[in-house]
Amino acid sequence: MTTWRQGARAALFASGMALAASAVQAQDFVPALVFDMGGKFDKSFNEAAHNGAQKYKKDSGVDYREFEVTNETQREQALRNMARRGATIVVAIGFAHATPLQVVAKEFPNVKFTIIDGVVELPNVQSVLFKEQEGSYLVGMLAAMTSKTGKVGFVGGMDIPLIRAFACGYKQGAQAVNAKVEVFENMTGTTPAAWNDPTKGSELARSQFDRGADIIYAAAGATGLGVLQSAKDLGKLSIGVDSNQNHLHPGSVLTSMVKGVDVAVYNAFKDAKAGTWKAGIQNLGLAEKAVGWALDQNNRKLVSADAEKKVNDAMADIVSGKIKVVDYRAGNSCPAK
């Protein structure tokens, strides 16, 4: 028997989906986007997806539907409702959508689905992965070259292989510059709440700064905002992630490891409309210009010409294969010097 509370929750969810759908005018092509935990304005992963969808809307004049997941139980229902309401393509942001997508994609074989950071091997699903370890290697180099203490830090979000890959790439890059560098590493938690806890991010950052780190790389969604804020407050440096976060605290964010989530969303919508969308797995890195590091007016004074050259040389060497960055996810181990 459905309780009043359960019924009210279902009604509110349906209402939210209806409001999202109402933004889309009657059109033959209907793209849709389902965000991950942390909110679409997390200044990082989700916001990159939002920016890609907004750019597509601006360039094409085609509106899209969207939904922000706030708890785990909503994922499958959100995907199903988007498909049921006529979406041509649904882009799911985050690996946690993989399990519900396995179910929903089978129910709607004529709907196209793209998942970012996850793999679902079905004929109507496109899986987009990134070589985060390559971009993280570059910012690890920059951190080690810039550090005055020889100690740098890493604060991850949810403790999963994906985030361990960020940390491992960062460590490899730092050690390539300074074999004696000390890298502190903390994960925020083991549940999706770890993506949206700036207070915990700040606490972990302050602990690492207290231990001597003078630069911390945050790969933690909205939690990372607490890391960046603490670095600013304490006169230290931080490294942003996914989106270019240099502008959040100019002069305090050393750089950002950028990841083309915006481009992946844009291309999924564009290709689905053009009829060139293809199912299967894509694995995108430096060679595809899908990851990298950010240098702009906000951090220009923090990066020396020598450091810039060394990082760009390493980028070319990774693309050519001269430098091979180990992916933690491939063997579940991170090389240490």
TORKOL-4160 file (C-alpha; in steps of 0.2 Angstrom, whole numbers, padded with zeros to 4 digits, m for minus):
337
<pt num="1" X="0000" Y="0000" Z="0000"/>
<pt num="2" X="0007" Y="0017" Z="m0005"/>
<pt num="3" X="0009" Y="0029" Z="0009"/>
<pt num="4" X="0004" Y="0047" Z="0008"/>
<pt num="5" X="0023" Y="0052" Z="0009"/>
<pt num="6" X="0028" Y="0040" Z="m0005"/>
<pt num="7" X="0013" Y="0046" Z="m0015"/>
<pt num="8" X="0018" Y="0064" Z="m0012"/>
<pt num="9" X="0036" Y="0061" Z="m0017"/>
<pt num="10" X="0031" Y="0052" Z="m0033"/>
<pt num="11" X="0020" Y="0067" Z="m0037"/>
<pt num="12" X="0034" Y="0079" Z="m0034"/>
<pt num="13" X="0046" Y="0070" Z="m0045"/>
<pt num="14" X="0033" Y="0068" Z="m0059"/>
<pt num="15" X="0029" Y="0087" Z="m0057"/>
<pt num="16" X="0048" Y="0091" Z="m0059"/>
<pt num="17" X="0049" Y="0080" Z="m0074"/>
<pt num="18" X="0034" Y="0089" Z="m0082"/>
<pt num="19" X="0042" Y="0106" Z="m0079"/>
<pt num="20" X="0058" Y="0100" Z="m0087"/>
<pt num="21" X="0048" Y="0094" Z="m0102"/>
<pt num="22" X="0038" Y="0110" Z="m0103"/>
<pt num="23" X="0053" Y="0120" Z="m0108"/>
<pt num="24" X="0055" Y="0110" Z="m0124"/>
<pt num="25" X="0043" Y="0116" Z="m0138"/>
<pt num="26" X="0035" Y="0103" Z="m0150"/>
<pt num="27" X="0049" Y="0097" Z="m0161"/>
<pt num="28" X="0054" Y="0082" Z="m0170"/>
<pt num="29" X="0071" Y="0080" Z="m0162"/>
<pt num="30" X="0071" Y="0080" Z="m0143"/>
<pt num="31" X="0088" Y="0079" Z="m0134"/>
<pt num="32" X="0088" Y="0077" Z="m0115"/>
<pt num="33" X="0101" Y="0077" Z="m0101"/>
<pt num="34" X="0101" Y="0069" Z="m0084"/>
<pt num="35" X="0114" Y="0076" Z="m0072"/>
<pt num="36" X="0124" Y="0067" Z="m0058"/>
<pt num="37" X="0124" Y="0071" Z="m0040"/>
<pt num="38" X="0131" Y="0088" Z="m0035"/>
<pt num="39" X="0120" Y="0099" Z="m0045"/>
<pt num="40" X="0122" Y="0106" Z="m0063"/>
<pt num="41" X="0130" Y="0122" Z="m0055"/>
<pt num="42" X="0144" Y="0113" Z="m0046"/>
<pt num="43" X="0157" Y="0123" Z="m0056"/>
<pt num="44" X="0165" Y="0107" Z="m0061"/>
<pt num="45" X="0159" Y="0090" Z="m0069"/>
<pt num="46" X="0140" Y="0093" Z="m0070"/>
<pt num="47" X="0142" Y="0111" Z="m0075"/>
<pt num="48" X="0153" Y="0106" Z="m0090"/>
<pt num="49" X="0139" Y="0095" Z="m0096"/>
<pt num="50" X="0127" Y="0110" Z="m0093"/>
<pt num="51" X="0138" Y="0121" Z="m0103"/>
<pt num="52" X="0139" Y="0109" Z="m0118"/>
<pt num="53" X="0120" Y="0107" Z="m0118"/>
<pt num="54" X="0118" Y="0126" Z="m0118"/>
<pt num="55" X="0130" Y="0129" Z="m0132"/>
<pt num="56" X="0121" Y="0116" Z="m0142"/>
<pt num="57" X="0104" Y="0125" Z="m0139"/>
<pt num="58" X="0112" Y="0142" Z="m0144"/>
<pt num="59" X="0120" Y="0135" Z="m0160"/>
<pt num="60" X="0105" Y="0125" Z="m0165"/>
<pt num="61" X="0090" Y="0134" Z="m0158"/>
<pt num="62" X="0085" Y="0117" Z="m0152"/>
<pt num="63" X="0079" Y="0116" Z="m0133"/>
<pt num="64" X="0083" Y="0101" Z="m0122"/>
<pt num="65" X="0075" Y="0093" Z="m0107"/>
<pt num="66" X="0085" Y="0091" Z="m0091"/>
<pt num="67" X="0084" Y="0083" Z="m0074"/>
<pt num="68" X="0095" Y="0085" Z="m0058"/>
<pt num="69" X="0097" Y="0069" Z="m0048"/>
<pt num="70" X="0097" Y="0073" Z="m0029"/>
<pt num="71" X="0096" Y="0055" Z="m0023"/>
<pt num="72" X="0101" Y="0038" Z="m0030"/>
<pt num="73" X="0083" Y="0031" Z="m0032"/>
<pt num="74" X="0079" Y="0044" Z="m0045"/>
<pt num="75" X="0091" Y="0039" Z="m0058"/>
<pt num="76" X="0081" Y="0025" Z="m0067"/>
<pt num="77" X="0065" Y="0034" Z="m0066"/>
<pt num="78" X="0073" Y="0050" Z="m0073"/>
<pt num="79" X="0080" Y="0040" Z="m0088"/>
<pt num="80" X="0064" Y="0031" Z="m0091"/>
<pt num="81" X="0053" Y="0046" Z="m0090"/>
<pt num="82" X="0064" Y="0055" Z="m0103"/>
<pt num="83" X="0063" Y="0041" Z="m0115"/>
<pt num="84" X="0044" Y="0039" Z="m0111"/>
<pt num="85" X="0041" Y="0057" Z="m0115"/>
<pt num="86" X="0049" Y="0056" Z="m0132"/>
<pt num="87" X="0067" Y="0060" Z="m0130"/>
<pt num="88" X="0077" Y="0056" Z="m0146"/>
<pt num="89" X="0093" Y="0055" Z="m0136"/>
<pt num="90" X="0096" Y="0055" Z="m0117"/>
<pt num="91" X="0114" Y="0059" Z="m0111"/>
<pt num="92" X="0117" Y="0052" Z="m0093"/>
<pt num="93" X="0131" Y="0061" Z="m0083"/>
<pt num="94" X="0141" Y="0050" Z="m0072"/>
<pt num="95" X="0146" Y="0032" Z="m0070"/>
<pt num="96" X="0132" Y="0029" Z="m0057"/>
<pt num="97" X="0120" Y="0029" Z="m0071"/>
<pt num="98" X="0127" Y="0013" Z="m0079"/>
<pt num="99" X="0116" Y="0001" Z="m0069"/>
<pt num="100" X="0099" Y="0009" Z="m0072"/>
<pt num="101" X="0104" Y="0012" Z="m0090"/>
<pt num="102" X="0107" Y="m0006" Z="m0093"/>
<pt num="103" X="0088" Y="m0008" Z="m0088"/>
<pt num="104" X="0081" Y="0007" Z="m0097"/>
<pt num="105" X="0090" Y="0006" Z="m0113"/>
<pt num="106" X="0083" Y="m0012" Z="m0116"/>
<pt num="107" X="0065" Y="m0005" Z="m0113"/>
<pt num="108" X="0068" Y="0009" Z="m0126"/>
<pt num="109" X="0078" Y="0001" Z="m0140"/>
<pt num="110" X="0074" Y="0015" Z="m0152"/>
<pt num="111" X="0080" Y="0029" Z="m0140"/>
<pt num="112" X="0098" Y="0033" Z="m0141"/>
<pt num="113" X="0108" Y="0035" Z="m0124"/>
<pt num="114" X="0125" Y="0042" Z="m0121"/>
<pt num="115" X="0133" Y="0039" Z="m0104"/>
<pt num="116" X="0148" Y="0050" Z="m0098"/>
<pt num="117" X="0161" Y="0041" Z="m0088"/>
<pt num="118" X="0153" Y="0024" Z="m0088"/>
<pt num="119" X="0151" Y="0009" Z="m0100"/>
<pt num="120" X="0135" Y="0001" Z="m0105"/>
<pt num="121" X="0137" Y="m0011" Z="m0120"/>
<pt num="122" X="0120" Y="m0011" Z="m0129"/>
<pt num="123" X="0117" Y="m0007" Z="m0147"/>
<pt num="124" X="0108" Y="0009" Z="m0143"/>
<pt num="125" X="0121" Y="0016" Z="m0130"/>
<pt num="126" X="0136" Y="0026" Z="m0133"/>
<pt num="127" X="0149" Y="0026" Z="m0119"/>
<pt num="128" X="0161" Y="0041" Z="m0117"/>
<pt num="129" X="0177" Y="0038" Z="m0106"/>
<pt num="130" X="0191" Y="0050" Z="m0104"/>
<pt num="131" X="0210" Y="0047" Z="m0100"/>
<pt num="132" X="0210" Y="0058" Z="m0085"/>
<pt num="133" X="0227" Y="0051" Z="m0080"/>
<pt num="134" X="0235" Y="0060" Z="m0094"/>
<pt num="135" X="0228" Y="0077" Z="m0089"/>
<pt num="136" X="0232" Y="0074" Z="m0071"/>
<pt num="137" X="0250" Y="0069" Z="m0075"/>
<pt num="138" X="0252" Y="0087" Z="m0083"/>
<pt num="139" X="0245" Y="0096" Z="m0068"/>
<pt num="140" X="0255" Y="0085" Z="m0056"/>
<pt num="141" X="0271" Y="0090" Z="m0065"/>
<pt num="142" X="0266" Y="0108" Z="m0063"/>
<pt num="143" X="0262" Y="0106" Z="m0045"/>
<pt num="144" X="0279" Y="0098" Z="m0042"/>
<pt num="145" X="0288" Y="0112" Z="m0052"/>
<pt num="146" X="0279" Y="0125" Z="m0042"/>
<pt num="147" X="0279" Y="0118" Z="m0024"/>
<pt num="148" X="0292" Y="0126" Z="m0012"/>
<pt num="149" X="0290" Y="0113" Z="0001"/>
<pt num="150" X="0291" Y="0097" Z="m0010"/>
<pt num="151" X="0274" Y="0092" Z="m0003"/>
<pt num="152" X="0258" Y="0092" Z="m0013"/>
<pt num="153" X="0241" Y="0086" Z="m0010"/>
<pt num="154" X="0226" Y="0077" Z="m0018"/>
<pt num="155" X="0208" Y="0077" Z="m0012"/>
<pt num="156" X="0196" Y="0066" Z="m0021"/>
<pt num="157" X="0177" Y="0064" Z="m0020"/>
<pt num="158" X="0170" Y="0047" Z="m0020"/>
<pt num="159" X="0183" Y="0033" Z="m0017"/>
<pt num="160" X="0181" Y="0024" Z="m0034"/>
<pt num="161" X="0193" Y="0018" Z="m0047"/>
<pt num="162" X="0190" Y="0033" Z="m0058"/>
<pt num="163" X="0195" Y="0046" Z="m0045"/>
<pt num="164" X="0210" Y="0034" Z="m0040"/>
<pt num="165" X="0215" Y="0036" Z="m0058"/>
<pt num="166" X="0215" Y="0055" Z="m0056"/>
<pt num="167" X="0226" Y="0053" Z="m0041"/>
<pt num="168" X="0238" Y="0041" Z="m0049"/>
<pt num="169" X="0241" Y="0051" Z="m0064"/>
<pt num="170" X="0244" Y="0067" Z="m0053"/>
<pt num="171" X="0257" Y="0057" Z="m0043"/>
<pt num="172" X="0266" Y="0050" Z="m0059"/>
<pt num="173" X="0268" Y="0068" Z="m0065"/>
<pt num="174" X="0274" Y="0075" Z="m0049"/>
<pt num="175" X="0287" Y="0061" Z="m0047"/>
<pt num="176" X="0293" Y="0064" Z="m0065"/>
<pt num="177" X="0298" Y="0081" Z="m0060"/>
<pt num="178" X="0304" Y="0077" Z="m0042"/>
<pt num="179" X="0307" Y="0059" Z="m0037"/>
<pt num="180" X="0307" Y="0064" Z="m0019"/>
<pt num="181" X="0291" Y="0074" Z="m0019"/>
<pt num="182" X="0278" Y="0069" Z="m0006"/>
<pt num="183" X="0260" Y="0067" Z="m0011"/>
<pt num="184" X="0246" Y="0067" Z="0002"/>
<pt num="185" X="0230" Y="0059" Z="m0004"/>
<pt num="186" X="0213" Y="0059" Z="0004"/>
<pt num="187" X="0196" Y="0053" Z="m0002"/>
<pt num="188" X="0180" Y="0062" Z="0004"/>
<pt num="189" X="0169" Y="0047" Z="0006"/>
<pt num="190" X="0162" Y="0031" Z="m0001"/>
<pt num="191" X="0145" Y="0037" Z="m0006"/>
<pt num="192" X="0138" Y="0049" Z="m0019"/>
<pt num="193" X="0137" Y="0062" Z="m0005"/>
<pt num="194" X="0156" Y="0064" Z="m0007"/>
<pt num="195" X="0153" Y="0074" Z="m0022"/>
<pt num="196" X="0144" Y="0088" Z="m0013"/>
<pt num="197" X="0152" Y="0092" Z="0003"/>
<pt num="198" X="0163" Y="0108" Z="0002"/>
<pt num="199" X="0165" Y="0108" Z="0021"/>
<pt num="200" X="0173" Y="0091" Z="0021"/>
<pt num="201" X="0184" Y="0096" Z="0007"/>
<pt num="202" X="0189" Y="0111" Z="0016"/>
<pt num="203" X="0194" Y="0101" Z="0032"/>
<pt num="204" X="0204" Y="0088" Z="0021"/>
<pt num="205" X="0213" Y="0102" Z="0013"/>
<pt num="206" X="0217" Y="0111" Z="0029"/>
<pt num="207" X="0224" Y="0095" Z="0036"/>
<pt num="208" X="0236" Y="0093" Z="0021"/>
<pt num="209" X="0241" Y="0111" Z="0022"/>
<pt num="210" X="0245" Y="0108" Z="0040"/>
<pt num="211" X="0256" Y="0094" Z="0035"/>
<pt num="212" X="0266" Y="0105" Z="0024"/>
<pt num="213" X="0258" Y="0104" Z="0007"/>
<pt num="214" X="0257" Y="0120" Z="m0002"/>
<pt num="215" X="0247" Y="0115" Z="m0018"/>
<pt num="216" X="0232" Y="0103" Z="m0018"/>
<pt num="217" X="0223" Y="0096" Z="m0033"/>
<pt num="218" X="0204" Y="0093" Z="m0030"/>
<pt num="219" X="0195" Y="0080" Z="m0040"/>
<pt num="220" X="0179" Y="0080" Z="m0030"/>
<pt num="221" X="0165" Y="0089" Z="m0039"/>
<pt num="222" X="0157" Y="0102" Z="m0028"/>
<pt num="223" X="0167" Y="0096" Z="m0013"/>
<pt num="224" X="0182" Y="0103" Z="m0022"/>
<pt num="225" X="0175" Y="0121" Z="m0020"/>
<pt num="226" X="0180" Y="0119" Z="m0002"/>
<pt num="227" X="0197" Y="0114" Z="m0006"/>
<pt num="228" X="0199" Y="0129" Z="m0018"/>
<pt num="229" X="0192" Y="0141" Z="m0004"/>
<pt num="230" X="0204" Y="0135" Z="0009"/>
<pt num="231" X="0219" Y="0137" Z="m0002"/>
<pt num="232" X="0213" Y="0155" Z="m0005"/>
<pt num="233" X="0210" Y="0158" Z="0013"/>
<pt num="234" X="0227" Y="0151" Z="0018"/>
<pt num="235" X="0238" Y="0159" Z="0005"/>
<pt num="236" X="0241" Y="0142" Z="m0004"/>
<pt num="237" X="0238" Y="0136" Z="m0021"/>
<pt num="238" X="0225" Y="0124" Z="m0028"/>
<pt num="239" X="0222" Y="0114" Z="m0044"/>
<pt num="240" X="0204" Y="0114" Z="m0051"/>
<pt num="241" X="0196" Y="0100" Z="m0061"/>
<pt num="242" X="0184" Y="0096" Z="m0076"/>
<pt num="243" X="0179" Y="0114" Z="m0080"/>
<pt num="244" X="0192" Y="0128" Z="m0080"/>
<pt num="245" X="0191" Y="0134" Z="m0062"/>
<pt num="246" X="0205" Y="0146" Z="m0063"/>
<pt num="247" X="0193" Y="0161" Z="m0062"/>
<pt num="248" X="0185" Y="0156" Z="m0046"/>
<pt num="249" X="0200" Y="0162" Z="m0036"/>
<pt num="250" X="0212" Y="0171" Z="m0048"/>
<pt num="251" X="0230" Y="0170" Z="m0042"/>
<pt num="252" X="0226" Y="0156" Z="m0030"/>
<pt num="253" X="0221" Y="0142" Z="m0043"/>
<pt num="254" X="0237" Y="0136" Z="m0051"/>
<pt num="255" X="0228" Y="0128" Z="m0065"/>
<pt num="256" X="0214" Y="0116" Z="m0069"/>
<pt num="257" X="0214" Y="0099" Z="m0077"/>
<pt num="258" X="0200" Y="0101" Z="m0090"/>
<pt num="259" X="0190" Y="0087" Z="m0097"/>
<pt num="260" X="0179" Y="0089" Z="m0112"/>
<pt num="261" X="0162" Y="0084" Z="m0104"/>
<pt num="262" X="0155" Y="0099" Z="m0113"/>
<pt num="263" X="0161" Y="0093" Z="m0129"/>
<pt num="264" X="0155" Y="0076" Z="m0127"/>
<pt num="265" X="0137" Y="0082" Z="m0123"/>
<pt num="266" X="0137" Y="0094" Z="m0137"/>
<pt num="267" X="0143" Y="0081" Z="m0149"/>
<pt num="268" X="0131" Y="0068" Z="m0143"/>
<pt num="269" X="0116" Y="0080" Z="m0147"/>
<pt num="270" X="0124" Y="0086" Z="m0163"/>
<pt num="271" X="0127" Y="0069" Z="m0170"/>
<pt num="272" X="0110" Y="0062" Z="m0165"/>
<pt num="273" X="0102" Y="0076" Z="m0174"/>
<pt num="274" X="0113" Y="0074" Z="m0189"/>
<pt num="275" X="0111" Y="0055" Z="m0190"/>
<pt num="276" X="0129" Y="0052" Z="m0187"/>
<pt num="277" X="0128" Y="0046" Z="m0169"/>
<pt num="278" X="0136" Y="0029" Z="m0166"/>
<pt num="279" X="0135" Y="0017" Z="m0151"/>
<pt num="280" X="0150" Y="0009" Z="m0144"/>
<pt num="281" X="0164" Y="0015" Z="m0132"/>
<pt num="282" X="0175" Y="0030" Z="m0135"/>
<pt num="283" X="0191" Y="0033" Z="m0124"/>
<pt num="284" X="0197" Y="0051" Z="m0126"/>
<pt num="285" X="0213" Y="0059" Z="m0120"/>
<pt num="286" X="0226" Y="0071" Z="m0125"/>
<pt num="287" X="0227" Y="0065" Z="m0143"/>
<pt num="288" X="0209" Y="0069" Z="m0145"/>
<pt num="289" X="0211" Y="0086" Z="m0136"/>
<pt num="290" X="0198" Y="0079" Z="m0123"/>
<pt num="291" X="0209" Y="0082" Z="m0108"/>
<pt num="292" X="0222" Y="0095" Z="m0104"/>
<pt num="293" X="0227" Y="0110" Z="m0093"/>
<pt num="294" X="0221" Y="0127" Z="m0092"/>
<pt num="295" X="0232" Y="0143" Z="m0094"/>
<pt num="296" X="0223" Y="0160" Z="m0095"/>
<pt num="297" X="0224" Y="0177" Z="m0088"/>
<pt num="298" X="0219" Y="0171" Z="m0071"/>
<pt num="299" X="0234" Y="0160" Z="m0068"/>
<pt num="300" X="0247" Y="0167" Z="m0081"/>
<pt num="301" X="0258" Y="0175" Z="m0067"/>
<pt num="302" X="0258" Y="0158" Z="m0057"/>
<pt num="303" X="0266" Y="0148" Z="m0072"/>
<pt num="304" X="0283" Y="0151" Z="m0077"/>
<pt num="305" X="0288" Y="0150" Z="m0096"/>
<pt num="306" X="0300" Y="0136" Z="m0091"/>
<pt num="307" X="0286" Y="0126" Z="m0082"/>
<pt num="308" X="0274" Y="0130" Z="m0097"/>
<pt num="309" X="0287" Y="0123" Z="m0109"/>
<pt num="310" X="0290" Y="0107" Z="m0099"/>
<pt num="311" X="0272" Y="0103" Z="m0097"/>
<pt num="312" X="0268" Y="0106" Z="m0116"/>
<pt num="313" X="0283" Y="0095" Z="m0120"/>
<pt num="314" X="0277" Y="0081" Z="m0109"/>
<pt num="315" X="0260" Y="0083" Z="m0117"/>
<pt num="316" X="0267" Y="0080" Z="m0134"/>
<pt num="317" X="0277" Y="0065" Z="m0128"/>
<pt num="318" X="0261" Y="0057" Z="m0121"/>
<pt num="319" X="0253" Y="0059" Z="m0137"/>
<pt num="320" X="0267" Y="0052" Z="m0147"/>
<pt num="321" X="0269" Y="0037" Z="m0134"/>
<pt num="322" X="0286" Y="0042" Z="m0128"/>
<pt num="323" X="0278" Y="0045" Z="m0111"/>
<pt num="324" X="0266" Y="0031" Z="m0105"/>
<pt num="325" X="0255" Y="0036" Z="m0091"/>
<pt num="326" X="0248" Y="0021" Z="m0081"/>
<pt num="327" X="0229" Y="0020" Z="m0079"/>
<pt num="328" X="0225" Y="0015" Z="m0062"/>
<pt num="329" X="0209" Y="0007" Z="m0069"/>
<pt num="330" X="0219" Y="m0005" Z="m0080"/>
<pt num="331" X="0228" Y="m0014" Z="m0066"/>
<pt num="332" X="0222" Y="m0007" Z="m0050"/>
<pt num="333" X="0239" Y="m0001" Z="m0045"/>
<pt num="334" X="0249" Y="0015" Z="m0046"/>
<pt num="335" X="0268" Y="0015" Z="m0049"/>
<pt num="336" X="0278" Y="0023" Z="m0036"/>
<pt num="337" X="0296" Y="0028" Z="m0036"/>
